[in-house]
Amino acid sequence: MAAGRNCFIITFPFLFTVAIFVLSVFVLISSTFKDSVPGKLFLLRLDISQLSVTIDGNTVTKDDVSTLPDFYQVGLWTYCQGSRIEYDSTSESTTGYSYSITNCSNSHGLFYFNPITVLEDAIGMGKIENYPSSIDTALKSIKILSYAMAILFCLSAIFAIFQVGAGLFSFHSRGGSLCALIFAMINSVCAVAGIAIATAVFYGESKALTNDTLNTSAEFGKVAIGLGWGAAAAALLASTCWLFSIFVGSTHSSDSEKVVYTAE
């Protein structure tokens, strides 16, 4: 009984809390650097290799602007750009593509990706006239929601650290488990709300930016979003374990349990 009690009080809550922190960090660093893991994680990838826009009544294509990248990919703090590399598939008679990042923009505390503004700045010829109203509608809500989800992910990682600190006191009292439970519940709200917003924002944006008028396509970042949902699930499991530990009790034995009775 003691071994099982200690397992729930110590092992499982701490494992889930560590999982929250690690998975949240992976989401936070997505598309912040061009190399290694951050460069492979993104929330949205916009392919503009076949771009065609109208500026001042004239059609401008990707080939007309040599400085335009083939794609942009978006994280919580920044976006990266690079080249799309074509290769022949060995398993099928089709052509595939790989994406190579050349550079990333500077990170910002509060950031949101406005593809129209980014393209207009990169092309440098004026305002894009032919983007559809669906993109304009999506962009109106993206700014505030992007700020909110970045803050929520940061809070999730911070409260995971608080959980560990409070959990250390669960060795001696239910009060430690109660504090850890409070932090875990706040963590759960932040993690679930953050990833739910991110899913809605970037899934909706990927649909809006897959557009025949601009001849662009967008990919939803399933891996980074999946990691975010993993952090949310770990937060809920950590809350459950901390709640259980309150009812089970601490790992510290009370003095009454150590009384030895002797015959008179």
C-alpha positions in Angstrom: 0.0 0.0 0.0 2.8 2.4 0.9 4.6 1.8 -2.3 1.5 2.4 -4.4 0.7 5.6 -2.4 4.2 6.9 -2.8 4.1 6.2 -6.5 1.1 8.4 -7.0 2.3 11.1 -4.6 5.8 11.3 -6.1 6.4 9.5 -9.4 3.4 10.0 -11.6 2.6 13.7 -10.8 6.3 14.6 -11.3 6.5 12.7 -14.6 3.4 14.4 -16.0 4.7 17.8 -14.8 8.0 17.3 -16.5 6.1 16.2 -19.7 4.1 19.4 -19.5 7.2 21.5 -19.4 9.2 19.7 -22.1 6.3 19.5 -24.6 5.4 23.2 -23.9 9.0 24.2 -24.6 9.0 22.4 -27.9 5.9 24.4 -29.0 7.5 27.6 -27.7 10.7 27.1 -29.7 9.1 26.1 -33.0 10.5 27.9 -36.0 12.8 30.1 -33.9 16.0 28.8 -35.4 16.8 27.4 -38.8 18.7 24.4 -37.6 17.9 21.3 -35.5 14.6 20.7 -33.8 13.1 24.2 -33.8 13.5 24.5 -37.6 11.5 21.3 -38.1 8.6 22.4 -36.0 6.1 24.9 -37.2 2.5 25.8 -36.6 1.9 26.9 -40.2 3.8 26.6 -43.5 2.8 28.8 -46.4 4.1 27.7 -49.9 4.4 30.6 -52.3 6.5 28.9 -54.9 3.7 29.4 -57.5 2.5 32.8 -56.2 0.6 35.1 -58.5 -0.7 38.4 -57.2 -2.1 41.6 -58.7 -0.4 44.9 -57.8 -1.5 48.2 -59.4 -3.5 46.2 -62.0 -0.4 44.1 -63.0 0.1 40.4 -62.4 3.3 39.7 -60.4 4.5 36.1 -60.0 7.1 34.4 -57.9 9.5 34.3 -60.9 9.2 38.1 -61.3 10.8 38.7 -57.8 14.1 36.9 -57.4 14.4 37.7 -53.7 11.1 36.0 -52.7 11.5 32.7 -50.8 9.6 29.6 -51.8 7.9 29.3 -48.4 7.3 30.8 -45.0 6.8 28.8 -41.8 5.4 30.2 -38.6 6.0 29.7 -34.9 4.8 31.5 -31.8 7.5 34.2 -31.8 8.8 34.4 -35.3 8.7 33.0 -38.8 11.3 31.5 -41.1 11.7 31.4 -44.9 13.6 29.2 -47.3 13.6 27.2 -50.5 11.5 24.3 -51.7 13.7 21.5 -53.1 12.1 19.0 -55.5 13.1 15.3 -55.5 12.0 12.1 -57.2 10.2 9.7 -54.9 11.9 6.3 -54.8 8.7 4.4 -53.7 6.3 6.0 -56.1 6.4 7.5 -59.6 5.7 11.0 -58.2 7.7 14.1 -57.3 8.1 15.2 -53.7 9.4 18.3 -52.0 11.6 19.0 -49.1 12.0 22.4 -47.4 15.3 24.1 -46.5 15.2 27.1 -44.2 17.6 29.9 -45.1 16.9 32.4 -42.3 14.4 33.4 -39.6 13.1 36.8 -38.6 14.0 38.2 -35.2 11.9 36.9 -32.3 9.3 39.2 -30.8 7.6 39.1 -27.4 4.2 39.4 -29.0 4.0 38.3 -32.6 1.5 37.3 -35.2 2.0 36.4 -38.8 0.3 38.6 -41.4 1.0 36.9 -44.7 -0.3 39.8 -46.8 1.9 42.4 -45.1 4.9 40.0 -45.3 4.4 39.4 -49.0 3.9 43.1 -49.8 7.1 44.0 -47.9 9.1 41.2 -49.7 7.8 42.1 -53.2 8.2 45.9 -52.6 5.9 47.0 -55.4 2.8 48.1 -53.5 -0.5 46.7 -52.1 -1.8 43.3 -53.2 -5.2 43.8 -54.7 -6.5 40.3 -55.4 -6.4 38.5 -52.1 -9.8 37.1 -51.2 -12.1 38.4 -48.3 -11.7 35.0 -46.5 -8.1 35.9 -45.7 -9.0 39.4 -44.6 -11.7 37.9 -42.3 -9.2 35.4 -40.8 -6.6 38.0 -40.2 -8.9 40.3 -38.1 -9.1 37.8 -35.3 -5.6 36.2 -35.6 -3.7 39.1 -34.0 -5.3 39.0 -30.6 -5.6 35.2 -30.6 -1.9 34.9 -31.4 -1.0 37.1 -28.5 -3.3 35.1 -26.2 -2.0 31.7 -27.1 1.7 32.7 -26.7 1.0 34.1 -23.2 -0.9 30.9 -22.3 1.9 28.6 -23.5 4.4 30.6 -21.4 2.1 30.4 -18.3 1.8 26.7 -18.8 5.6 26.2 -18.7 5.9 28.5 -15.7 3.2 26.8 -13.7 4.8 23.4 -14.5 7.9 24.7 -12.6 5.7 25.9 -9.7 4.2 22.4 -9.6 7.5 20.8 -9.1 8.4 23.2 -6.3 5.1 22.7 -4.5 5.2 19.0 -5.1 8.4 18.7 -3.1 6.5 19.6 0.0 4.0 16.8 -0.7 6.5 14.5 1.0 5.6 16.0 4.3 2.0 17.2 4.1 -1.2 17.2 2.1 -0.8 21.0 2.0 2.1 20.5 -0.5 -0.2 18.4 -2.7 -3.0 20.9 -2.5 -0.7 23.7 -3.7 0.6 21.5 -6.5 -3.0 20.7 -7.4 -3.9 24.4 -7.6 -0.9 25.1 -9.9 -1.8 22.0 -11.9 -5.4 23.1 -12.4 -4.2 26.6 -13.5 -1.7 24.9 -15.8 -4.4 22.7 -17.3 -6.6 25.7 -18.1 -3.6 27.5 -19.7 -2.5 24.5 -21.7 -5.9 23.4 -23.0 -6.9 27.0 -23.8 -3.6 27.8 -25.5 -3.5 24.7 -27.8 -7.3 25.0 -28.5 -6.7 28.6 -29.7 -3.6 27.6 -31.7 -5.5 24.7 -33.4 -8.4 26.9 -34.4 -6.2 29.8 -35.6 -3.7 27.9 -37.6 -6.1 25.3 -39.0 -8.4 28.2 -40.2 -5.5 30.1 -41.5 -4.2 27.1 -43.4 -7.6 26.7 -45.1 -7.8 30.4 -46.0 -4.3 30.5 -47.4 -4.7 27.5 -49.6 -6.0 29.7 -52.3 -6.4 29.4 -56.1 -6.5 33.2 -56.6 -3.1 33.8 -55.1 -1.9 30.3 -56.2 -0.7 29.5 -52.7 -1.0 26.5 -50.4 -0.7 26.2 -46.7 0.1 23.3 -44.4 -1.2 22.9 -40.9 1.6 22.1 -38.4 0.3 18.8 -37.1 3.5 17.8 -35.2 3.8 21.0 -33.2 0.1 21.1 -32.5 0.2 17.5 -31.5 2.9 18.3 -28.9 0.7 21.1 -27.6 -2.2 18.7 -27.1 0.2 16.3 -25.4 1.2 19.0 -22.9 -2.5 19.7 -22.3 -3.2 16.0 -21.7 -0.2 15.7 -19.3 -1.5 18.8 -17.4 -4.9 17.1 -16.9 -3.3 13.9 -15.8 -1.0 15.7 -13.4 -4.1 17.4 -11.8 -5.7 14.1 -11.4 -2.7 12.6 -9.7 -2.2 15.6 -7.3 -5.9 15.3 -6.4 -5.5 11.6 -5.7 -2.4 12.3 -3.5 -4.5 14.6 -1.3 -6.9 11.8 -0.4 -4.1 9.2 -0.1 -2.0 11.4 2.2 1.7 12.3 2.4 4.7 10.0 2.4 5.7 11.3 5.8 4.7 9.0 8.6 3.0 10.6 11.6 4.4 10.2 15.1 1.3 8.3 16.2 2.2 5.5 13.7 5.6 5.1 15.5 4.2 4.6 19.1 5.3 1.3 20.6 3.1 -0.2 23.3 4.8 -2.2 26.1 3.2 -4.5 28.7 3.1 -3.1 32.2 
